[in-house]
Amino acid sequence: MEDHHFKFSPSVIVIPFLSVLVLWVVFWWGIRFQIDLETFGIYPRTLKGIRGIFFSPFIHGNIEHLYNNSIPLLILIAALRFFYREQTFSVLGFGLLLTGLITWVIGRESYHIGASGLVYVLVSFIFFKGIRTKYYRLVALSLMVVMVYGSLVWYIFPNVKEGISWEGHLAGLITGFAFAVSFKTPEYKKLIRYDWQRPDYDPTEDKFMQRFDEHGNFVNLPTPEIIEELPVNMHATTSEYDVVYDAVENKYIIIKKNTP
């Protein structure tokens, strides 16, 4: 795969911006009209709590909670759209639903709200998918995600921090890993520019490598011993012929010029 598959488009900025804007509008709407939106969150193993699978990612308890999710979502959705364009909406849409469903099954009897589960989906998917592709640009992206967001792994365990939904975080991590394994992407391969990059490259057949001895010292070519002469009329003028040196065969060849 060539790097032209990674193309910047306005959607790389528009999609994450609109996604985060929706979260802030919902938060403002709840404060403006004094609506208790937390009751629309996921309440595990109850029929009423199922609606939280669809609504909970858009609900946040306070401004700090919203802010802490907004910055990672802006960065990670933009990275997802740029590097995994075809999988963007599948990861976002199914990621929200599956994360919510797992949280509804394993969660404590409490309301679970916030988009942090989606953050874990994105971190998990981008990291594991990049490692699986073995493509150097995506592996580098995976390492950057680990460097910036690697500490999030601690919050998938219970009792690390009071008031967080570690079940939602764990559900997002599992979902992202499942998507990284199941979602198909192109065969990412580095463009081959030189013969030595090919898997079947044999250095013993390389004319340049043959210039080196067993100690790695460069050895000059011997003086050409063979002069290959094509049938030449010795009485013809020399302007009718060219002398060409064949570096591969280490010999001179006399060829007749093409006459118009």
MOMO-V888125 format. One record per residue. SS is DSSP state (a for helix, b for strand, c for the rest). NEAR is the number of other C-alpha atoms within 8 Angstrom. D_LAST is the distance of its C-alpha to the last C-alpha in Angstrom with 1 decimal. Layout:
SS;NEAR;D_LAST
SS;NEAR;D_LAST
This chain:
c;9;45.0
c;8;43.1
a;5;45.1
a;5;44.0
a;6;47.0
c;7;49.2
c;6;49.0
c;6;51.5
c;7;53.0
c;6;56.1
a;7;58.0
a;13;58.0
a;9;60.4
a;8;62.0
a;10;63.2
a;13;65.1
a;9;66.5
a;8;67.9
a;8;69.2
a;11;71.2
a;8;72.2
a;9;73.9
a;11;76.0
a;9;77.2
a;8;78.0
a;10;80.1
a;11;81.9
a;8;82.6
a;10;83.8
a;11;86.2
a;8;87.7
a;7;87.8
c;6;89.8
c;7;91.6
c;8;90.4
c;6;90.9
a;8;87.4
a;11;88.1
a;6;89.9
a;10;86.6
c;16;85.3
b;17;85.2
b;15;88.6
c;15;88.1
c;8;89.4
c;7;90.9
c;5;90.0
a;6;90.1
a;14;87.9
a;14;85.0
a;10;84.1
a;14;83.3
a;16;80.2
a;10;78.7
a;10;80.4
a;16;81.0
a;14;77.6
a;12;78.1
c;15;81.6
c;13;82.4
c;9;85.8
c;6;85.3
a;7;82.8
a;6;82.1
a;10;81.4
a;13;78.9
a;8;77.2
a;8;76.8
a;12;74.9
a;9;72.9
a;8;70.8
a;9;69.7
a;11;68.9
a;11;66.7
a;9;64.6
a;11;64.6
a;13;63.8
a;12;60.9
a;10;59.6
a;12;60.1
a;13;58.2
a;12;55.2
a;8;54.8
c;9;56.4
a;8;55.6
a;6;56.1
a;9;59.4
a;11;60.9
a;7;63.3
a;8;64.2
a;12;65.2
a;9;67.2
a;8;68.9
a;8;69.7
a;14;70.4
a;13;73.2
a;10;74.7
a;10;74.6
a;16;75.8
a;16;78.7
a;10;79.6
a;11;79.8
a;13;81.8
a;14;84.2
a;8;84.7
a;8;85.2
c;13;86.4
c;6;89.9
c;6;92.2
c;8;91.1
b;10;88.7
b;11;85.2
c;15;83.0
c;14;79.8
c;12;76.1
a;10;76.2
a;17;75.6
a;13;72.3
a;13;71.4
a;13;72.1
a;17;69.9
a;13;66.9
a;13;67.5
a;15;67.9
a;13;64.9
a;14;62.4
a;14;63.6
a;11;63.7
a;12;60.6
a;14;58.5
a;11;59.8
a;7;59.1
a;10;55.5
c;9;54.8
c;11;52.0
a;7;52.1
a;6;52.4
a;13;55.2
a;13;57.0
a;9;57.0
a;11;58.5
a;13;61.1
a;9;62.1
a;8;62.4
a;12;64.6
a;9;66.8
a;7;67.1
a;7;68.1
a;8;70.2
a;8;71.1
a;6;74.7
a;7;75.1
a;6;75.6
a;7;79.2
a;10;80.2
a;10;79.8
c;8;83.0
c;8;86.5
c;5;88.8
c;7;86.1
c;7;86.7
c;5;89.4
c;4;88.5
c;5;84.9
c;9;83.8
a;10;82.6
a;12;82.5
a;15;79.9
a;13;77.8
a;12;78.0
a;14;77.1
a;16;74.0
a;13;72.9
a;10;73.3
a;13;71.5
a;17;68.5
a;13;68.2
a;9;68.5
a;10;65.7
a;13;63.5
a;8;63.9
a;6;63.8
c;7;61.2
c;5;57.7
c;5;54.8
c;5;51.1
c;6;50.0
c;10;49.4
c;7;46.8
c;8;45.1
c;6;41.4
c;7;39.6
c;5;37.0
c;6;37.0
a;7;37.3
a;8;40.6
a;8;42.1
c;8;41.7
c;5;45.0
c;4;43.4
c;8;41.9
c;7;42.5
a;7;42.3
a;6;42.4
a;7;38.9
c;8;37.5
c;7;35.4
c;6;36.7
a;9;40.3
a;9;40.0
a;10;39.8
b;11;43.5
c;9;46.4
c;5;49.6
c;5;51.1
c;6;48.3
c;7;47.0
b;7;43.4
c;7;42.0
c;5;39.0
c;6;36.4
c;4;37.0
c;4;34.9
c;8;31.9
c;5;33.2
c;6;30.3
b;8;27.1
b;8;25.0
b;7;22.9
c;7;20.4
c;4;20.5
c;6;19.2
c;5;19.5
c;5;21.8
c;4;21.2
c;7;17.5
c;6;16.8
a;5;17.0
a;5;14.0
a;8;12.0
b;9;14.0
b;9;15.5
b;8;19.1
b;8;20.0
b;8;23.6
b;9;24.8
c;6;28.0
c;5;29.3
c;5;29.3
c;9;29.9
b;12;27.6
b;12;24.5
b;12;21.4
b;11;18.9
b;9;15.5
b;7;12.4
c;7;9.4
c;4;6.5
c;3;3.8
c;2;0.0
